[in-house]
Amino acid sequence: MKLFPVYALNAITITKAEGARVYDEQGTSYLDFYGGHAVISVGHRHPHWVKRIEDQLGKIAFYSNSIHMPIQDELANALGRISGKTDYQLFLCNSGAEANENAFKLASFHTGRKKIVAFKKSFHGRTSLAVSATDNPALIAPVNETSNVTFLPFNDEAALQEYFKTDGHLTAAVITEGIQGVGGIQVATPGFLKLIRKLCDQSNALMIADGIQCGYGRSGHFFSHDYAGVNADLYTTAKGMGNGFPVAGVLIHPNIKATVGMLGTTFGGNPLACAAALGVIEVMEKENLIPHARDAGNYLFEQLRTLPVIQNVRGMGLMIGFDLPESHKNLRKQLLDEFKIFTGEAKPNTVRLLPTLTITRAEIDELLSALRTLTQGTQR
Ligand SMILES: Cc1ncc(COP(=O)(O)O)c(C=O)c1O
């Protein structure tokens, strides 16, 4: 049997990882500013995270959700504590798409409505309704085509108001990332997030905050939406939640009547996943990683803005993007080939930086020095 090709591959085989570094078969070290696509939150193989999983393996790895598992309550309490959403309920599942799928279902169950508002350049996952709410026609199979999803321009308050005038009463939910990731690191303005909240309240629709890439402390806030001072009805989370262990969740506002049987899962909330997720939260709290993400991100941001070539630096905390002119379109490849630094991308010309929240000043300086070398001789 051959493997199905998931993505276009870099010709590198990574066999070991530690902190912000990964290593190939020959032992070559790479600095990871991609974080396995924003997944690595507390560093590759953080010792506490490893120990949490190992300890749990020595007890029980899996049982079905038909029994009481105290470690799930422990995770819900810890997540309430670190996010500040103490009165929400937590539904545990396995991936970002699954979290969004279940958030849509809850919104539809709760409101009895079918319509979803999503935004241009959004990415919400590859499954049924999640992909329909993803603004990329290439990913949408005929079976996923639906008239229930309306795409509006991101950060366009007038367009949102116009839509709500006619279709607000039919709308189950508005879903938005606080910072669009795949869409090229576009930050939602506080005014836009506040308006979504207001219009949803007026029409009894729900606000879904997709925190899958921009959440879990990456922006310097637990959810990047928090900086606008609004609470969503549903938050979805995955990626950084497990630091590489597949675990995801939906945080459900107490006003939403979510009852037994509405949602279900075999693997969601298994003890190993809960142990990994608890390990992440404990490290984030002990090492003050959320303020660190803010400070380290500010430093990186300010330094990037002084470099020639690099355009439109944007983002928050350790979720930063910048654009490359045609003359430097190979810069990402050069960073990888010549300086052994992984970064992310967004088409057509955006570099995305999504390092572990434990990234140090020295590691940031290593990236900056490589960027300086690659752009030197060019006028700002
Ligand atoms: C904002 C956002 N939502 C949802 C998803 C889907 O998550 P998953 O790949 O875990 O299904 C992603 C993945 O990149 C994402 O960035």
The ligand as an ORCA input file, in Angstrom:
! r2SCAN-3c Opt
* xyz 0 1
  C      -8.488     28.490     11.856
  C      -8.531     27.004     11.619
  N      -9.685     26.350     11.831
  C      -9.781     25.026     11.633
  C      -8.701     24.281     11.201
  C      -8.833     22.805     10.998
  O      -8.136     22.091     11.972
  P      -7.766     20.564     11.742
  O      -6.746     20.499     10.659
  O      -7.244     20.113     13.087
  O      -9.022     19.857     11.366
  C      -7.474     24.926     10.966
  C      -6.317     24.184     10.473
  O      -5.355     24.726      9.937
  C      -7.399     26.330     11.166
  O      -6.263     27.006     10.929
*
